[in-house]
Amino acid sequence: MSESSGVRLDSWVWSVRLFKTRSAAAAACRSGHVRVNGVSAKPAQLVRVDDEIRMRVGGRERIVVVARLIRKRVGAAEAALCLIDKSPPPPAREALLAVPQRDRGTGRPTKRERRELNRLRGFNED
C-alpha cells in the first residue's frame, strides 16, 4: 500500500482497537466525536500516516497519531505499533468522586434523608 493512499477513518480506528465495532466507530464519527487534524470527520474520510486523530471514547479524550495504515483488525500487540498514543493519562481512581449508594434493601430515602442528600449535593430547598 503506498503512502499516498489512505484508509477509511472508521475502518482504521476499529482496526487499531479504539472502538469495539466498526459501526460504533462510524456512529462516533457521524455524531462529531472524532476529529482528524482538528477538523470534524465523516466515517469515509481517508486517513494517512502522520494524521492526528482526536476522539471521545468512554468519556475520555484520546489523541492518537497514525503511524501505519491497516485495513483489517489485528491483535492488540500489532495494533499498538500502528499508532502513537498522545492521550493525557486517565485521572487517578482517588480523583474520581465515589458516588454514594444506599445499601440494598433499605428502600427509598425518607423525606428527611432526601433533604440531607440534597443539602450535601448543594441543592437548596426554598
PyMOL commands that set and color helices and strands:
alter all, ss='L'
color gray80, all
select helices_A, chain A and resi 9-15+22-30+76-80+111-121
alter helices_A, ss='H'
color red, helices_A
select strands_A, chain A and resi 7-8+34-36+39-40+46-47+52-57+60-66+83-85
alter strands_A, ss='S'
color yellow, strands_A
deselect
rebuild
show_as cartoon
